[in-house]
């Protein structure tokens, strides 16, 4: 397929020339994965074959050469509802200017009910949707008619979807679409991919088309008046310098890693914004209306800056953005590259980005990340096989559409990339779970969802369809409570975590959406607040883990630390800090695991510089302190960062080697996890995705406490009566690589065959900043009892009662 003359003329009228990868995709046959830089016209490349084909079909209809019924031709799937809206606006222009009679509509959670109903009988030519809405549409009995004539599927920002269960759900949906419309072609679009071949396999097999990567970005550290502090993660010291950078650019996106930190940073910016520069804030907990206002203002060029989290990481095209500032270490090179690409969103125009480390350790991480970006060396974790809880949900939704044959569904599922290696036994276990709930639950009718009738599996109770559809999706976040202004028709502001809402009493204030509000009370499970700008706020606490530094970035940091010749890339104060560490102890480096034991204020401290990420080192802290308690060393507490673990105790650790024995750690992990809240939390998430627990019911949504109570009872029941239950197996696998991240501990031991444990007489330069960090975990054990006994004995002695 070549570019028709009228399309070539349209490009010329804009002063454009089609990029080589756009023409190559137009001519491609079969499934294709296009890797092109941000601003490289990926989306237009994806839709160009659709526009050309639809125009040709329209001309055939006009000349009576075809009687083919108009219907859904192309399905576009993106991770964000905002991105579908942006794509719809961008498509409208070429369609209108080329005079194409093409109907484009979206189908997301924001789509009105009337339009949804109409799309089931009269779908548009191009439908823009998300993985969750696609799963819902595939659960309709009309799905074969809706999708039977589908010719193309466009998967945008595919790398972002592939990193979570949403991608697995989407690939199962794609496999279903291939069954409904065997001739369709899938096109994946991505800008940030560390392993294109692996992403192509994730699609189920595709040809990889690599575009010219474009010019190197203009990246570096933002110069700041004050040096980075020794500890902390908010980066507030940089606020005046960031505001100066905003003044010097047209539009700036200031990326912050967490929602709570974004609120704080936004407040600090406004405190020094004497010129009243228009600056907005954007994150996922704000009300949709507020987010849309910010997005519209950005698109219109009305804002000079927006403080944002990952909610603006992906593909929305704001051509006026000419600068990105990342506050806090990015933790992941791929994420940094994605964010850098938000600036100068034009092909062959270098992106401009500056990084602001939040503390001295982050200075080193930021330099290592910038080196990786310049070398185009992206990081990424192995995905592993498709998760079985997602497959369980898919089986139930397939039954919602109509009866199915198990052999045919198994063959279809294996056409999905993540499930290509699925064994029949695992598939049958999922089917058995959907049919009965499993051995321990088969006596309860509520979990008997499927039955075999005339050789086909079907829903036992058709009334279950509505409940199953209401609980579609794989995103399991902390339970949230809506927030609105008090009064009749109070304006919705967004939502906060339910656990935070439970701590509030009337009169409390908290920071939300960049302003201070006062909690007035709870009405119909909604927090009612009033503006109160004159009180010092509490901080809204949002769910989610802090980002952990990736394995590849950890390796780069260690390589930089271990080579003094490369320290020239570091600021002078950082070089001096490392030089002093080398004099007092040693600097960590590749192949060596450095541990230090030193005294401070009557307590002994053990620092292990593992560079294994916060989650893994948090787990290591729990395991080490249990071993120390058993050894009578009296551990009192610990804290973990991405770089190190610090434990303080009554007695010193003189030989850390036995505590780091892999077998002992694994045994301790298994014993600790058995009844731990981490496992219960993971089980709850798995049970929600698999459909064992339903958060949404007709007329009501269960609170987080209700869902947690139910899942805890189920978890304890299954552990006692059905230890081999499918969901317990899934839970153990997910906990080990998720919250616990034990694989990173094993990786740390594998890459560090030499253990260098130093016994010192004072705090070391690397150890001191750790002692200033927040997030300490208190250990209640023999150490606390010994301290209490010592204090009691000292008191009695002073009173003459010893």
Secondary structure, 3 states (H helix, E strand, C coil): CCCCHHHHHHHHHCCCCCCHHHHHHHHCCCCEEEECCCCCCHHHHHHHHHHHHHHHHHHHHHCCCCCCCCCCCEEEECCCHHHHHHHHHHHHHHHHHCCCCCCEEEECCCCCHHHHHHHHHCCCCEEEECHHHHHHHHCCCCHHHHHCCCCEEEECCHHHHHCCHHHHHHHHHHHHHHHHCCCCEEEEEECCCCCHHHHHHHCCCCEEEECCCCCCCEEEECCCCCCCCCCCCCCHHHHHHHHHHHHCCCCEEEEECCHHHHHHHHHHHHHHCCCCCCEEEECCCECHHHHHHHHHHHHCCCCCEEEECHHHCCCCCCCCCCEEEEECCCCCHHHHHHHHCCCCCCCCCCCEEEEECCCHHHHHHHHHHHHHHHCCCCCCCCCCCCCHHHHHHHHHHHHHHCCECHHHHHHHHCCCHHHCCCCHHHHHHHHHHHHHCCHHHCCCHHHCCEEEECCEEEECCCCHHHHHHHCCCCCCCCCEEEEEECCCCCCEEEEEEHHHHCCCCCCCEEEECCEEEEEEEEECCEEEEEECCCCCCEECCCCCCCCCCCHHHHHHHHHHHCCHHHHHHCCHHHHHHHHHHHHHCCCCECCEEEEEEEEECCEEEEEEECCCCHHHHHHHHHHHHHHHHHCCCCEEEEEECCCCEEEEECCCCCCCCHHHCHHHHHHHHHHHHCCCHHHHHHHHHHHHHHCCCCCEECCEECCHHHHHHHHHHHHHHHHHHCCCCHHHHHHHHHHHHCCCCHHHHHHHHHHCCEEEEEECCCCCHHHHHHCCCCCCEECCCHHHHHHHHHHHHHHHHHCCCC
